[in-house]
Amino acid sequence: MIQSNDDFCPGGSIYTNPKEPSLFLSRGNHADVFFTPRKRSRISGPFVFSEEGFEQKKPVSIDVLPDECLFEIFKRLPGGEERSACACVSKRWLTLLSNIHRDEFCSNTTNLLLNPQDEVTGNKDQEVESCGYLSRSLEGKKATDVRLAAIAVGTASRGGLGKLTIRGSNSGRGVTNLGLRAISHGCPSLRVLSLWNVSSIGDEGLCEIANRCHMLEKLDLSQCPAISDKGLVAIAKKCPNLTDLSLESCSNIGNEGLQAIGQCCPNLKSISIKNCPLVGDQGIASLLSSVSYVLTKVKLQALAITDVSLAVIGHYGKAITDLVLTSIPNVTERGFWVMGNGHGLQKLKSFTVTSCQGVTDTGLEAVGKGCPNLKQFCLRKCLFISDSGLVSFCKAAGSLESLHLEECHRITQYGFFGALSTGAKLKAVAFVYCLGLKDLNLGLPEVSPCQSLRSLSIRNCPGFGNAGLALLGRLCPQLQHVDFSGLEGITDAGFLPLLENCEAGLVKVNLSGCVNVTDKMVSSMAKLHGWTLEMVNLEGCKMISDAGLVAITGNCPLLSDLDVSRCAITDFGIASLACADQLNLQILAMSGCPLVSDKSLPALVKMGQTLLGLNLQHCKAISSSTVDRLVEQLWRCDILS
């Protein structure tokens, strides 16, 4: 056999017997034969004249060509449209095309047109990000290797995919390492990769991404048990531009992977680690000490770390602005004290602590002193913080603007009002489900007014009543946003003093679930603050009736959002809202109002000139035909029924 020098098949002839007669075309004239359209283009054999007559040889399919030949053919396709068309022929062709690196295509012509007809390009999943790159998101049954290969082929000619999110996987034909290999070949410019609950992807797939997608900036791995330190190390070594890393419930990723990230990714700005049992103090310490001057956001949750990690954060967190610690059971009071005294958190602006029993008054005060620029502090489910610890913290944290406490049951009104009086720059305060926050019979000490406070939220604190509310009116004269939802103990007598003392004018008021307030309170609020009110929520205030709506109608020209669900309003109240020329409601919720009937149709249609949202759920007196007419006439309004 003669050795071939053809570049097309460098290994020699692709046929075992190049003299086989059936491989040559006849020199005679061919007969014109009509064939019905077929899914695949096939090469038909010639007609051969013999003594018996015309004889047609068995058709030879192009599929007999080996992968090497098809590979060379596909490399020479002129543009993306042609490649997408070929990818639709068969799964084999799709697989071959998806394994051709974008740089391997011949660059004699480039077609940037989108393929308008084939789902192979994944247009249904396409989004154009504000930063200019393509994005795809596959969930559940859509998440298969074939679809990833199609995406790789369809986007390769348009610069490749920039962001890929895979959530879940097809139970029968799920995403595997082959799918990520196709993405790595066709989309070397991938910048963002998110893998959630994909158990069939392992280190091999992540290594494929690392080997070819060197521009990767953000990596999010959640519930990927087959990915270990090996895959994360590969990402660290090959993707130096990584800025954002999120790991959740990855049982085989531990300290080694984090050490590699710290050593090889000098631009890392954000790290989030949740429920990774192999991650310990060694990994956290190595990571934070390596990127101490660039790392700005740290979130650690459900990890087996100790006081050592908090000490490292306090010393090396020189650039950290946002810190979140959740469910860290092995951290003690000493850890928080050392972190606060480490003098490294000078730039910390936001700090959230949830379910950490090691937080005590001593540790909290140390954090306040060690974080001079702290502006937002959130404390949830920390049972050992008392009034004195809270007040000391607010005194030490001189820049604090926002304070949020939730399920901290040892805090009483002494701590609450003490924090308000000592927080010189507080603008927003929220207490949620703090059972110790209740009216006290004993007199509270004299406290200075909190002139800076603009937003106050006391939600679902059943013991907070009229006495505390009246004191708030004198203490916080500049309030604009108040949320007292779920305070069943307050009445008109407690709320009226607050209304009278608010000098700035209330803008947003939420009294949902305050079952003992009446129309008298609504009328006073409308008269005293109607010129500033923009949002009012009275859901579940069953003593509010049409009289309250009439007061709102005549005094609140700026009101755009009103919720009177489960109130005692009738058709007359809705009609009064519609008759107000100066009222321009955009959102109206009246769910569960049994006294509102079909008679309100004209009023609702009239208000539809400005309404963008209307909630009619559980209004039993409103028929389905009325709802249909509203949907037809209020075409620009979202209606819930």
C-alpha positions in Angstrom: 0.0 0.0 0.0 1.3 3.5 -0.9 1.8 5.7 2.2 -0.5 8.8 1.9 0.9 12.3 2.4 -2.5 13.8 2.4 -3.1 16.3 5.3 -6.7 15.3 5.4 -5.9 11.8 6.5 -2.3 11.8 7.7 -2.4 8.2 8.8 -2.9 6.9 5.3 -5.9 5.7 3.3 -9.1 5.4 5.2 -10.1 2.3 3.2 -8.5 -1.2 3.6 -8.7 -1.9 -0.1 -8.5 1.2 -2.2 -9.0 -0.8 -5.4 -12.5 -1.9 -4.4 -14.6 -1.3 -7.6 -17.6 -0.1 -5.6 -15.7 2.9 -4.4 -15.3 4.4 -7.8 -18.0 6.2 -9.8 -19.0 5.0 -13.2 -17.8 7.0 -16.1 -21.1 6.5 -17.9 -24.1 8.8 -17.7 -26.1 8.5 -14.5 -29.8 8.1 -14.5 -31.9 10.9 -12.8 -33.6 9.4 -9.9 -35.9 11.2 -7.4 -35.5 10.5 -3.7 -37.9 11.6 -1.0 -36.5 14.1 1.5 -34.6 12.3 4.3 -33.4 13.4 7.7 -29.8 12.8 6.8 -28.0 13.6 3.6 -26.6 10.3 2.2 -24.2 9.4 -0.6 -25.9 7.1 -3.0 -24.0 4.6 -5.0 -23.9 4.8 -8.8 -25.8 2.7 -11.3 -23.6 0.1 -13.0 -24.4 -1.4 -16.4 -23.9 -5.1 -16.6 -25.2 -8.0 -18.8 -28.2 -8.4 -16.7 -29.1 -4.6 -17.0 -28.8 -1.6 -14.7 -27.9 -2.5 -11.2 -27.8 -0.1 -8.3 -25.1 -0.6 -5.7 -26.1 -0.5 -2.0 -26.1 3.2 -0.8 -23.1 4.1 1.3 -23.9 6.4 4.2 -21.6 9.3 5.2 -21.7 7.7 8.7 -19.1 5.2 7.5 -16.5 7.9 7.7 -14.5 7.7 10.8 -14.5 10.4 13.5 -11.2 11.7 12.3 -12.6 12.5 8.8 -15.7 14.1 10.1 -13.6 16.1 12.5 -11.6 17.6 9.6 -14.8 18.3 7.7 -16.5 20.1 10.6 -13.4 22.2 11.2 -13.8 23.6 7.7 -17.4 24.6 8.1 -17.6 28.4 7.3 -19.8 29.6 10.1 -22.0 29.1 13.1 -25.2 28.5 11.2 -23.7 25.7 9.2 -22.3 24.1 12.4 -25.7 24.3 14.1 -27.4 22.7 11.2 -24.9 19.8 11.2 -25.3 19.4 14.9 -29.0 18.5 14.3 -28.2 15.6 12.1 -27.4 13.1 14.8 -26.1 12.8 18.3 -22.7 11.6 17.0 -22.3 14.8 14.9 -23.4 16.9 17.8 -20.8 15.2 20.1 -18.0 15.7 17.5 -18.8 19.3 17.0 -19.0 20.0 20.7 -15.5 18.6 21.2 -13.9 20.9 18.6 -12.2 23.8 20.4 -13.4 27.2 19.2 -9.8 28.1 18.1 -9.6 24.9 15.9 -12.3 26.1 13.5 -10.9 27.5 10.2 -11.2 31.3 10.3 -11.7 32.0 6.6 -15.3 33.1 7.2 -17.2 33.9 10.3 -21.0 33.9 10.5 -22.3 35.7 13.5 -26.0 35.2 12.7 -28.1 33.4 15.2 -29.8 30.2 14.1 -33.5 31.0 14.2 -34.9 27.6 13.9 -33.0 25.0 15.8 -33.3 24.4 19.5 -29.7 23.2 19.3 -28.5 26.7 20.0 -30.5 26.8 23.2 -32.2 30.1 22.4 -34.9 29.4 24.9 -32.4 29.5 27.7 -30.5 32.5 26.4 -30.2 35.8 28.2 -27.9 38.7 27.5 -26.2 40.0 30.6 -25.6 43.6 31.3 -21.9 43.0 31.0 -22.4 41.7 27.5 -21.9 37.9 27.6 -24.4 35.1 26.9 -26.0 33.3 29.8 -27.7 29.9 30.0 -29.6 28.2 32.8 -30.7 24.6 32.8 -32.9 23.0 35.4 -34.2 19.5 36.0 -35.1 17.6 32.8 -33.4 20.1 30.6 -30.0 19.5 32.2 -28.4 16.8 30.0 -25.1 16.3 28.3 -26.8 16.5 24.9 -28.2 19.9 25.7 -24.8 21.2 27.0 -23.2 20.0 23.8 -25.8 21.8 21.8 -25.2 25.0 23.8 -21.5 24.7 23.3 -21.9 24.4 19.5 -24.6 27.0 19.2 -22.7 29.7 21.1 -19.1 29.0 20.0 -19.4 31.2 16.9 -20.8 34.1 18.9 -17.9 34.4 21.4 -18.9 31.4 23.6 -21.0 31.2 26.7 -20.2 33.6 29.5 -22.4 32.3 32.3 -23.7 28.7 32.9 -26.1 27.6 35.7 -27.1 24.0 36.1 -29.7 23.2 38.8 -30.5 19.6 39.3 -30.2 17.0 36.6 -32.2 14.7 34.4 -32.7 11.5 36.3 -32.2 9.3 33.3 -29.8 11.2 31.2 -28.2 13.7 33.6 -25.3 16.0 33.2 -21.9 14.3 33.5 -18.3 15.2 33.0 -18.8 14.8 29.2 -21.2 17.8 29.3 -18.7 20.0 31.0 -16.0 18.9 28.6 -18.2 20.0 25.7 -18.7 23.4 27.4 -15.0 23.8 28.0 -14.2 23.1 24.3 -16.8 25.4 22.9 -16.9 28.2 25.5 -13.3 29.0 26.7 -14.5 32.5 27.6 -16.8 31.1 30.4 -16.7 33.5 33.3 -19.5 32.2 35.7 -20.2 28.6 36.5 -22.9 27.4 39.0 -23.5 23.8 39.7 -26.4 23.0 42.1 -27.4 19.5 43.1 -25.4 17.8 40.4 -24.1 14.5 41.8 -22.9 13.1 38.5 -20.3 15.7 37.9 -16.9 15.1 39.5 -13.3 16.3 39.5 -12.8 15.3 35.8 -15.5 17.7 34.6 -14.2 20.5 36.8 -10.7 19.9 35.6 -11.9 20.2 32.0 -13.3 23.6 32.8 -10.0 24.6 34.6 -7.9 23.4 31.6 -9.7 25.5 29.0 -11.8 28.2 30.7 -9.0 30.4 32.2 -11.2 33.5 32.3 -13.5 32.0 35.0 -14.3 34.6 37.6 -17.1 33.1 39.7 -17.6 29.5 40.8 -20.7 28.2 42.7 -20.8 24.6 43.8 -23.7 23.3 45.8 -24.5 19.7 46.7 -21.8 18.3 44.4 -20.5 15.3 46.4 -18.3 13.9 43.6 -16.2 17.1 43.4 -13.2 17.0 45.8 -10.1 19.0 46.6 -8.6 17.8 43.3 -11.1 19.7 41.2 -10.8 22.8 43.3 -7.0 22.7 43.2 -7.2 22.5 39.4 -9.5 25.6 39.3 -7.1 27.5 41.6 -4.0 26.7 39.5 -5.6 27.4 36.0 -8.1 30.2 36.8 -6.1 33.0 38.5 -8.9 35.5 37.7 -11.3 33.9 40.2 -13.0 36.6 42.3 -16.0 34.8 43.8 -16.2 31.3 45.3 -19.2 29.7 46.9 -19.2 26.2 48.4 -22.3 24.5 49.9 -22.8 21.0 51.1 -19.7 19.7 49.2 -18.7 16.8 51.4 -15.4 16.1 49.8 -13.9 19.6 49.6 -11.7 20.5 52.5 -8.6 22.4 53.6 -6.4 21.5 50.7 -8.7 23.1 48.1 -9.0 26.3 50.2 -5.2 26.5 50.6 -4.8 26.3 46.8 -7.4 29.0 46.3 -5.6 31.3 48.7 -2.2 30.7 47.1 -3.2 30.9 43.4 -6.1 33.3 43.3 -4.8 36.7 44.3 -8.0 38.5 43.1 -10.4 36.6 45.3 -12.9 39.1 46.7 -15.8 37.0 48.0 -15.9 33.5 49.8 -19.0 31.7 51.0 -18.7 28.2 52.6 -21.7 26.4 54.1 -22.0 22.9 55.5 -18.7 21.5 54.2 -17.6 19.0 57.0 -14.0 18.7 55.9 -13.3 22.5 56.1 -11.5 23.4 59.3 -9.4 26.1 60.9 -6.4 25.2 58.7 -8.2 25.9 55.4 -9.9 29.1 56.6 -6.6 30.4 58.1 -4.6 29.7 55.0 -7.2 31.3 52.7 -7.7 34.5 54.7 -4.0 35.0 55.4 -3.2 34.7 51.7 -5.8 37.2 50.4 -6.1 39.5 53.3 -5.7 42.7 51.3 -8.4 41.9 48.6 -11.0 39.7 50.3 -14.1 41.9 51.1 -16.9 39.4 51.7 -16.8 36.4 54.0 -19.7 34.1 54.8 -19.2 31.0 57.0 -22.1 28.7 57.9 -22.4 25.4 59.6 -18.7 24.6 59.8 -16.5 22.8 62.3 -14.2 25.8 62.9 -13.2 27.1 66.3 -11.9 30.3 67.9 -8.8 30.0 65.8 -10.6 31.0 62.6 -12.2 34.0 64.3 -8.8 35.1 65.5 -7.5 34.9 62.0 -10.5 36.9 60.7 -9.8 39.6 63.3 -6.1 39.8 62.4 -6.1 39.3 58.6 -9.5 40.7 57.6 -8.0 44.0 56.6 -10.2 44.4 53.5 -13.4 42.7 54.8 -16.5 44.9 54.6 -19.2 42.2 54.9 -19.0 39.3 57.4 -21.6 36.6 58.1 -21.3 33.9 60.7 -24.1 31.4 61.0 -24.4 28.2 63.1 -20.8 27.9 64.2 -21.2 25.8 67.3 -17.5 25.4 68.3 -16.8 29.1 68.6 -16.8 30.5 72.2 -16.8 33.9 73.9 -13.1 34.0 73.6 -13.2 33.7 69.8 -15.4 36.8 69.4 -13.3 38.7 72.0 -10.1 37.9 70.2 -11.7 38.8 66.8 -12.8 42.2 68.1 -9.4 42.9 69.7 -7.4 41.8 66.6 -7.6 45.4 65.1 -7.9 43.9 61.6 -11.6 44.6 60.9 -11.2 48.4 60.4 -13.1 48.3 57.2 -16.0 46.1 58.4 -19.3 47.7 57.5 -21.9 44.9 57.8 -21.8 42.1 60.4 -24.4 39.3 60.8 -24.4 36.7 63.5 -27.0 33.9 63.6 -27.3 30.9 66.0 -23.9 31.3 67.5 -24.1 30.5 71.2 -20.6 31.8 71.8 -21.8 35.4 71.4 -21.9 37.0 74.8 -22.0 40.5 76.2 -18.2 40.6 76.6 -17.5 39.4 73.0 -20.1 41.7 71.5 -18.6 44.8 73.2 -15.2 43.8 71.9 -16.5 43.6 68.4 -18.1 47.0 68.7 -14.8 48.6 69.8 -12.7 46.8 67.2 -14.9 47.7 64.3 -15.0 51.5 64.2 -16.7 51.7 60.7 -19.4 49.2 61.4 -22.7 50.5 60.0 -25.1 47.5 59.9 -25.4 44.8 62.6 -27.8 41.9 62.6 -28.1 39.4 65.6 -30.4 36.4 65.3 -31.1 33.6 67.8 -28.3 34.5 70.1 -29.7 33.7 73.6 -26.9 35.0 75.8 -27.0 38.7 74.9 -28.6 40.8 77.6 -29.6 44.5 77.9 -26.2 45.6 79.2 -24.3 43.8 76.4 -26.6 45.5 73.8 -26.2 49.0 75.3 -22.4 48.6 75.6 -22.2 47.5 72.0 -24.2 50.4 70.7 -22.0 52.8 72.7 -18.8 51.2 71.4 -20.0 51.1 67.7 -20.1 54.8 67.2 -20.8 54.5 63.4 -23.7 52.1 63.7 -26.7 53.1 61.5 -28.8 49.9 61.3 -29.6 47.5 64.2 -31.6 44.3 63.7 -32.3 41.8 66.5 -34.4 38.6 66.0 -35.3 36.0 68.6 -33.0 37.5 71.2 -35.3 36.8 74.2 -33.1 38.3 77.0 -33.5 41.8 75.6 -36.1 43.8 77.4 -37.3 47.4 77.1 -34.3 48.5 79.1 -32.0 47.3 76.4 -34.3 48.5 73.6 -34.6 52.1 74.8 -31.0 52.1 76.0 -29.8 51.2 72.5 -31.9 53.9 71.0 -30.6 56.6 73.3 -26.9 55.6 73.0 -26.8 55.0 69.2 -26.1 58.5 68.1 -26.2 57.7 64.4 -28.9 55.0 64.3 -31.2 55.3 61.3 -33.0 52.0 61.3 -33.9 49.6 64.2 -35.8 46.3 63.9 -36.8 43.9 66.7 -38.5 40.7 65.5 -40.0 38.1 67.8 -38.1 39.1 70.9 -40.3 37.7 73.7 -38.5 39.7 76.4 -39.6 43.0 74.8 -42.7 43.8 76.8 -44.2 46.7 78.7 -42.8 47.0 82.2 -44.6 48.3 85.2 -41.4 49.8 86.6 -40.4 53.3 85.3 -37.7 53.5 82.7 -34.7 55.7 83.3 -34.6 59.1 81.5 -33.2 58.6 78.0 -32.2 61.2 75.4 -34.1 61.4 72.1 -32.8 59.6 69.0 -33.0 62.3 66.4 -31.4 60.3 63.7 -33.8 57.3 63.7 -36.0 57.2 60.5 -37.2 53.6 60.4 -38.5 51.5 63.3 -39.8 47.9 63.1 -41.2 46.0 66.0 -42.8 42.8 64.7 -44.4 39.9 66.4 -43.3 41.0 69.9 -46.5 40.1 71.7 -45.6 41.9 75.0 -45.0 45.3 73.4 -48.0 47.5 74.0 -49.3 51.0 74.5 -46.8 52.1 77.1 -43.7 51.4 75.0 -45.4 52.9 71.9 -46.2 56.2 73.7 -42.6 56.4 74.9 -41.4 55.9 71.3 -43.3 59.0 70.2 -41.3 61.2 72.6 -38.0 59.4 71.9 -38.1 59.2 68.1 -39.6 62.4 66.7 -38.1 62.0 63.1 -39.7 58.6 62.3 -40.8 58.1 58.7 -41.2 54.4 58.4 -42.9 52.3 61.1 -43.8 48.6 61.1 -45.8 47.3 64.1 -47.2 44.2 62.4 -48.4 41.5 64.7 -48.6 43.7 67.9 -52.0 42.7 69.0 -51.6 44.6 72.3 -51.5 48.1 70.9 -54.7 50.2 70.6 -55.6 53.7 69.5 -54.5 55.1 72.9 -50.9 53.9 72.4 -50.6 54.8 68.7 -52.1 58.3 68.8 -49.2 59.8 70.9 -46.8 58.4 68.4 -48.7 60.1 65.6 -48.7 63.4 67.4 -45.0 63.4 68.1 -43.7 62.4 64.7 -42.5 65.7 63.3 -41.0 64.6 60.0 -44.2 63.0 58.6 -44.9 59.3 58.3 -44.3 57.8 54.8 -44.8 54.1 55.3 -47.0 52.5 58.0 -47.5 48.8 58.5 -50.1 47.8 61.1 -51.0 44.4 59.7 -52.4 42.1 62.5 -53.0 45.0 64.9 -56.5 43.8 65.6 -57.4 46.4 68.2 -56.8 49.6 66.2 -59.9 51.4 64.9 -61.1 53.9 62.4 -60.3 56.7 64.9 -56.6 55.9 64.6 -56.8 55.8 60.8 -58.6 59.1 60.7 -56.0 60.8 63.0 -53.1 59.3 60.9 -54.7 60.6 57.7 -55.2 64.1 59.1 -51.8 64.4 60.7 -49.6 62.6 58.1 -51.8 62.4 55.0 -49.5 64.8 53.1 -46.6 62.4 53.3 -48.1 58.9 53.4 -47.2 56.7 50.5 -47.9 53.2 51.8 -50.4 51.9 54.4 -50.9 48.3 55.4 -54.0 47.5 57.5 -54.3 43.8 56.7 -56.2 41.9 59.4 -57.3 45.1 61.2 -60.9 43.8 61.5 -62.1 47.0 63.2 -61.2 49.2 60.3 -64.3 50.0 58.2 -65.5 52.3 55.4 -65.0 55.3 57.7 -61.3 54.7 57.7 -61.2 54.6 53.9 -63.2 57.8 53.7 -60.6 59.6 55.9 -57.8 58.2 53.6 -59.6 59.4 50.5 -59.8 63.0 51.6 -56.3 63.4 53.1 -53.7 61.2 51.4 -52.9 62.6 47.9 -49.5 60.7 47.7 -50.8 57.3 48.7 -49.9 54.7 46.1 -50.0 51.4 48.0 -53.0 50.4 50.2 -53.7 47.0 51.8 -57.1 46.6 53.5 -57.3 42.8 53.3 -59.5 41.1 55.9 -61.0 44.5 57.0 -64.6 45.3 57.5 -64.9 47.4 54.4 -67.9 47.3 51.9 -68.7 48.5 48.4 -69.3 52.0 49.8 -65.6 52.2 51.0 -64.3 51.1 47.5 -66.6 53.7 45.9 -65.2 56.4 48.1 -61.7 55.5 47.0 -62.8 55.7 43.3 -64.4 59.2 43.8 -61.2 60.8 45.1 -59.8 62.9 42.3 -56.5 63.5 44.1 -55.8 59.8 44.9 -53.7 57.8 42.5 -53.5 54.3 43.9 -51.1 51.9 42.1 -51.5 48.9 44.4 -54.8 47.9 46.1 -55.1 44.7 48.2 -58.6 43.8 49.5 -58.2 40.0 49.9 -60.6 38.3 52.2 -63.2 41.1 52.3 -66.6 39.3 52.2 -68.6 42.5 52.1 -67.2 43.7 48.8 -69.3 42.5 46.0 -69.9 42.8 42.2 -71.3 46.3 42.9 -67.7 47.6 43.2 -67.0 46.8 39.5 -67.5 50.4 38.3 -65.4 51.8 41.1 -62.6 49.3 40.4 -62.7 50.0 36.6 -62.4 53.7 37.4 -59.4 53.2 39.6 -57.9 51.0 36.9 -56.6 54.1 35.2 -53.8 54.2 37.7 -53.8 50.7 39.2 -50.9 48.3 38.5 -51.8 45.6 41.0 -55.1 44.4 42.4 -55.7 41.6 44.9 -59.2 40.2 45.0 -58.4 36.8 46.5 -61.0 35.2 48.8 -63.6 37.9 48.1 -66.5 35.5 47.9 -69.1 38.1 46.9 -67.2 38.9 43.7 -68.2 36.6 40.9 -65.9 35.1 38.4 -67.6 37.0 35.6 -66.8 40.3 37.3 -63.2 39.2 37.6 -63.2 38.3 33.9 -64.5 41.8 33.0 -61.9 43.4 35.2 -59.1 41.4 33.6 -60.4 42.4 30.1 -60.7 46.1 30.9 -57.7 46.6 33.3 -55.3 45.1 30.8 -52.2 46.9 32.3 -53.0 45.7 35.9 -51.9 42.4 37.5 -55.0 40.9 39.1 -55.0 38.2 41.7 -58.3 36.4 42.3 
